[in-house]
């Protein structure tokens, strides 16, 4: 048996793509799109730039994949909240999820979807557009759920589902910004509770 046989020249060193993507997501979450340099990303991922390009594409594609992972992981509360039986419970679960995710020990504070590219310049335009679409999609899903609640009589006739969805989303985004500024979980949950004290808001 030939024990000197080697792997083909140029073959990238094996690595766990899921783990690498998880680490990239955390870098983007903490530093934003423009703040995350390729060196930061590849160092955290434990791979070379060549391997990163081969596995994930360029930085913009990596960011999109990281955002997908964030949506399916830390931000999965959004999808679960929509399954609650009443519109008020949907809003309560959505805001509570925002509080938990924005203040989770061991993870960056705030929300990747909110802070990821708020300060991005021209080089970050694609990331900014991606996150704008991501936030709008979340708002649309809430609007559709609240429209169903109106149709089913769970919300009063004449309730504006679009306005209600934007209200909930605005509170959730504000919670994320406050968390990134150091506000704690208990204080932010009180904000969420206050937002729901008069449901739906006039």
C-alpha positions in Angstrom: 0.0 0.0 0.0 1.3 3.4 -0.9 1.2 5.5 2.3 2.9 8.5 0.6 -0.2 9.4 -1.5 -1.2 13.0 -0.8 -4.3 15.0 -1.4 -4.6 16.8 -4.8 -2.5 20.0 -4.9 -4.6 23.1 -4.3 -7.3 21.3 -2.4 -8.6 23.5 0.5 -8.0 22.3 4.0 -11.2 20.8 5.4 -13.3 22.9 7.8 -16.7 22.9 9.3 -18.7 25.3 7.0 -21.6 25.6 9.5 -19.2 26.6 12.3 -17.4 29.0 10.1 -20.6 30.7 9.1 -21.8 30.9 12.7 -18.5 32.7 13.5 -18.9 35.1 10.6 -22.5 35.9 11.7 -21.2 36.9 15.1 -18.5 39.1 13.6 -21.1 40.9 11.4 -23.5 41.1 14.4 -20.9 42.7 16.6 -19.1 44.9 14.1 -21.6 45.6 11.3 -21.0 45.0 7.6 -18.3 47.7 7.0 -16.7 47.3 10.4 -16.1 43.6 9.7 -12.9 43.4 7.7 -12.0 40.3 5.7 -9.1 39.7 8.1 -11.6 39.8 11.0 -13.9 37.4 9.3 -11.4 34.9 8.1 -9.6 35.0 11.5 -12.8 34.3 13.3 -13.8 31.6 10.8 -10.4 29.9 11.1 -9.9 29.8 7.3 -8.0 31.5 4.6 -9.4 34.1 2.2 -9.2 31.6 -0.6 -11.2 29.1 1.3 -13.7 31.8 2.3 -14.2 32.8 -1.4 -14.5 29.2 -2.5 -17.0 28.2 0.2 -19.1 31.4 0.6 -18.4 33.8 -2.3 -17.4 37.4 -1.7 -18.1 39.5 1.4 -21.5 40.5 0.3 -22.5 36.8 -0.3 -21.1 35.8 3.0 -23.1 38.6 4.7 -26.3 37.3 3.0 -25.6 33.8 4.2 -24.8 35.1 7.7 -28.1 37.0 7.7 -30.0 33.8 6.7 -28.3 32.0 9.6 -29.3 34.8 11.9 -32.9 34.6 10.7 -33.1 30.8 11.2 -31.2 31.0 14.6 -31.2 34.0 17.0 -34.1 35.7 15.1 -36.3 32.6 14.7 -38.6 34.1 17.3 -40.2 36.2 14.6 -41.5 33.1 12.8 -42.6 31.5 16.0 -44.4 34.6 17.2 -46.6 34.6 14.1 -48.1 31.3 15.2 -49.5 32.6 18.5 -53.3 32.4 18.6 -54.1 36.1 19.0 -52.7 39.3 17.6 -51.8 40.6 21.1 -49.9 37.3 21.8 -48.1 37.6 18.5 -46.9 41.1 19.4 -46.0 40.1 23.0 -44.0 37.1 21.7 -42.3 39.2 19.0 -41.2 41.9 21.4 -40.1 39.4 24.1 -38.1 37.6 21.5 -36.4 40.9 20.5 -35.6 41.5 24.2 -34.1 38.0 24.6 -32.1 38.0 21.5 -30.8 41.6 21.9 -29.6 40.8 25.5 -28.5 37.2 25.3 -25.4 36.5 27.4 -22.5 35.4 25.3 -23.8 37.0 22.1 -23.4 40.5 20.7 -25.9 43.0 22.1 -28.7 44.4 19.8 -29.8 43.0 16.5 -27.8 42.1 13.4 -30.7 43.2 11.2 -30.9 46.6 12.8 -27.2 47.5 13.4 -25.6 45.6 10.6 -25.4 48.5 8.1 -27.0 51.6 9.6 -23.8 53.5 9.3 -22.6 52.0 6.0 -21.3 54.2 3.3 -21.2 53.5 -0.5 -19.2 50.3 -0.2 -21.9 48.9 2.2 -24.9 49.8 -0.1 -25.6 46.2 -1.0 -25.6 45.2 2.7 -27.8 48.2 3.6 -30.3 47.3 0.8 -30.3 43.6 2.0 -31.1 44.6 5.5 -33.8 47.1 4.4 -35.5 44.3 2.5 -35.1 41.9 5.5 -36.7 44.4 7.9 -39.5 45.1 5.4 -40.2 41.4 5.0 -40.5 41.1 8.7 -43.0 44.0 8.8 -45.0 42.5 5.9 -45.3 39.2 7.7 -46.6 41.0 10.8 -49.0 43.0 8.7 -50.4 39.9 7.0 -50.9 38.2 10.4 -52.7 41.3 11.8 -54.9 41.5 8.7 -55.9 37.9 9.4 -56.7 38.9 13.0 -58.9 41.7 11.7 -60.7 39.3 9.3 -61.3 36.8 12.1 -62.6 39.4 14.6 -59.6 39.2 16.9 -58.8 42.8 16.2 -61.4 45.6 16.1 -62.9 46.5 12.7 -61.1 49.5 11.3 -57.7 48.5 12.8 -54.9 49.4 10.4 -52.7 46.2 10.1 -49.9 48.1 8.4 -49.7 50.7 11.1 -49.9 48.1 13.8 -47.1 46.1 12.2 -44.9 49.2 11.9 -45.7 50.0 15.5 -44.5 46.6 16.8 -41.5 46.6 14.5 -40.5 50.1 15.6 -40.6 49.1 19.2 -38.6 46.0 18.5 -36.0 47.9 16.6 -35.8 50.5 19.4 -35.3 47.7 21.9 -32.3 46.4 19.8 -30.7 49.9 19.7 -31.2 50.3 23.4 -29.7 46.9 24.1 -26.6 47.8 22.0 -26.3 50.9 24.1 -26.2 48.9 27.3 -29.8 48.6 28.5 -30.5 45.4 30.4 -33.1 42.7 29.8 -35.4 43.6 32.7 -35.5 47.3 31.7 -36.2 46.4 28.0 -38.9 43.9 28.9 -40.7 46.6 30.8 -40.5 48.8 27.7 -42.1 45.9 25.7 -44.8 45.5 28.4 -45.6 49.2 28.3 -45.9 49.1 24.5 -48.6 46.5 24.9 -50.5 48.1 27.8 -53.1 49.6 25.5 -53.7 47.0 22.8 -54.1 47.8 20.0 -52.8 51.4 20.2 -55.3 54.0 19.1 
